[in-house]
Amino acid sequence: MAKEYKYDIAVVGAGPAGYVAAIRAAQLGLSATVIEKDRVGGVCLNWGCIPSKAIIHQAGIFSRTEELRGMGVAVDPSGFDYESVYKKSRAAADRLSKGVSYLLKKNNVPVLKGYAAIKDGNTLLINDKQELTARNIILATGSSPRELPAFKFDEKLILSSYGMLNLKKLPQKITILGGGAIGLEFAYILCAFGSEVTIVEMLDRLLPVTDREISNALLQDFKRKKIKTHLSARATGYKKAGNGIELLFEEGGKESSVTSDVLLVAVGRAPNSKNIGLEEAGIQIVKGFIGSGDHYRTNLKSVFAVGDVINTPLLAHLASKEGEVAVEAIKGLPVGPRVKSGEIPYGVYCEPQVAGFGLTEDEVKESGTDYQKAVFPYRAAGKAVATGDIYGMVKLLFNPKSKEILGAHIFGADATEIIHELLLAKKAELLPEDIATMIHAHPTMSETLMETARMAEGWAIHI
Amino acid sequence: MAEFIRMTALSPTMDEGTVQKWNVGVNDTISTGDVICEVETDKANMDYEAEDEGVLLEILVEEGGSARVGDPIAIIGEKGEDISALKQQAKQQSEAESEKQAASAAGQADKAAAGGEAAGEAAAGTGRGQKPAPAQAAPQEAGQPQPVPGAASRETAAGTTGAAATVPPQGTVSGGGKPVTTRERIKISPLANRIAAQNRINIAAVRGSGPGGRIIKRDIEKIILGQTQAGTTAPITGAGGISDMETPVSQKRAVIARRLAQSKFSAPHYYLTVEVLMDELLASRELMGQDDPQGKLALNTFLIKLAAEAIKKHPLVNATWLGDKILTHGSIDIGLAVDHEDGLVVPVVRNCGARGMREIDTDLRALIVKAREGKLSLVDMEGATFTISNLGSFGIDRFTAIINPPGSAILAVGKINKRPWVNRENTIEIKQVCALTLSCDHRVLDGAAGARFLAELKNIIEQPLRALL
């Protein structure tokens, strides 16, 4: 006789991985609960994707005041109050968090407030006292801003992305350590609101995750926006400078520094794998991440781990997908072992945006596969010219023989939206020809995709 | 209904042929067996004999042009028929080389489809029992051409998957609800379709693992991987270690399939069996071998020679059905079915009626060496007027064989077994007995004619001196 468990599935963490897993479990007729120490929705919804997008949207409006002036509209920015921007971002986060709470309730998934630690493969200890049993446990504890030992977050002078999103007043000058997605989005926001922005990045280009050609275009655009960038620059420390902070770094073998009101440290995120009983329960930890195999199962058969706490790209949409895969595997549905790495999209929400999936050109070269590329500039698309969004390009990498799409990267307006057409093509194994011959409405940004595909086929019309 | 005349393998190793000369023109009426054109193969210039009857409606490959085996070279049908669809199809096929190859493969598979069983039987007839490849019914459009820049491409693009999904208007549905047509809709991703075409994989035989059973890249790659790892065979699915295997059809197998299917389905076969005492013949063979510095003659040499002697007395056995006439051959050219790793080959020993056994034996040994090495030329294999298939060495007691065209009869020779035998004195002695089964084309040989020949052969084998009568 099997042991009786309180739930089929207990999920630790109600972020994009956890709450989606719990709802999916409920949909599949499994009893599920979620344990959350903070707010439902996780970092994404409360302190990440969502509030930052609310701010970015407003930054976009603000940055377009120049265009209003061009129409003869006098804009007086003197009354600008960043706190109202902040409040709007909080309103969006609150609303969505409530939405998720509602969804969980609707699906009869109880949310337990508190800290959970894993005791064994079927038992969680809630708030160090209450035991909760489940046939399967899904760990979805997420991640936190990575802290550098030399730059401890005080959220006053040295900010994490969390602190940044909680600012109610804009700094005049800001230095951003890290040219990844988070750093770039804040650079864009602050620049759009008129702050002086300096980026210090250790690698030789911005947004190392994307294709080098896209990185270069992005760098050009940042230069146009008067965002200062120091690449291949290694931060060595800081000094307090009046009310501000002076970041010390080495660039090209020379000591250098930049002084600003605040320093944002955005050098990635670290998995939340501490103090949740992993070592005690005997769950394997690899470089701080929870080790996981097929269907995101840990070395304990009944325990799964999904989202930022495992070593896959730290993306909310991937986390949700992983949660679904794990639950579907628990249910016994036929589901692929892991999300295919070539089918995970990324998006960066500076303007112009960056989005893509699959291999970059450097990666294709390294893999030794034969490839060709098609690169179509935004400026050749009617819609982009009409709206003034001419800075951008679509880059498609494909196998010249099979025409298989190997990767796609877009820099430009609406990139994070239009990328999905190419991603669908990739997933459904469509060929550039299929996109090339599909009618795209005119004028749209999506036409750039059609033209890129036509380039791959050797017959782009508008270039 | 109009259909393509396709380039066929006029030599065993031929992949492609060049049309040297058309002997017929558009609107000419063609009968089966007419030499419609001359084709230069990798071996020699060959006559292309029509397999169908009708009116030549279109020449697709002009003189000097070449076509891969399976590619259309002309269109045959009824006078005044609308052939625009076929012309369009042919045009598309010729537009992309790689897809053209695939079309060829698919074409072969298509032809082989009807003869799947016969091919299996033929293989068994040479002791190579091999399951016929599953589902040869490849739509010929399986590897449709794809990328053509410009406006034309739109049509083609639709055709890429659309053509494979075509169910012809005549497509009927049987009582069981299963389409009778071989052209069922095949769900396949464009990428998988393209890779399959490039690797000449028959998608009709592939099981899809994508959404809704769609064939995706992974399925095709598994087959390609299987091919490179295990030669020609490849697992399609791997559930629980039991997997289906797909074996791409080689040119040679396609020819075997086509020829034997044609024989089995067009020639009404009947079978006659006798048991023959082999003691005399075997003893003679031993004796002759002892005194001969060149060694013993092959048993098959005896069978060939004695069959030729029997044929001399029953010349109709050495004949070919030509539809409106029967051709009785002057020379008795006897083919011997030989097992080869690529499949059955039938080298032919010429003029066995007029030549002695030593000559026949020398020829036969040379041919078998060539056969085993895969070096038989077309000349070595064509035009057997009679064929012998001997599976005795495989331990087969008796079997029936499929007639090897253009012959009208084939002799299936079983194993020589020691058996208790009731002799003329009504006592029992141990005799060496062999079952001979003659397959005859009833269009040429009636039962009694076949029986008379077989009785003659039995007599000659049992008392070889009778050959001199």
Contacts between the chains, C-beta under 8 A, distances in Angstrom:
chain1	res1	chain2	res2	distance
A	401	B	198	6.8
A	402	B	191	6.4
A	402	B	194	5.8
A	402	B	195	5.1
A	402	B	198	7.0
A	403	B	147	7.7
A	403	B	191	7.2
A	403	B	194	6.3
A	404	B	191	5.4
A	404	B	195	8.0
A	404	B	217	7.2
A	428	B	189	6.3
A	429	B	189	3.4
A	429	B	190	6.4
A	429	B	191	3.7
A	429	B	192	6.0
A	429	B	210	7.8
A	429	B	216	5.6
A	429	B	217	5.5
A	430	B	189	7.2
A	430	B	190	5.4
A	430	B	191	7.2
A	431	B	146	7.8
A	431	B	190	4.7
A	431	B	191	5.9
A	431	B	194	6.5
A	433	B	146	6.3
A	433	B	147	5.6
A	433	B	153	7.1
A	433	B	157	5.6
A	433	B	160	7.7
A	433	B	190	7.2
A	434	B	157	6.9
A	434	B	190	5.8
A	436	B	153	7.7
A	437	B	153	6.2
A	437	B	154	5.3
A	437	B	157	4.4
A	457	B	147	5.7
A	457	B	149	6.3
A	457	B	153	7.4
A	458	B	149	5.3
A	459	B	149	4.0
A	459	B	150	6.1
A	459	B	153	7.8
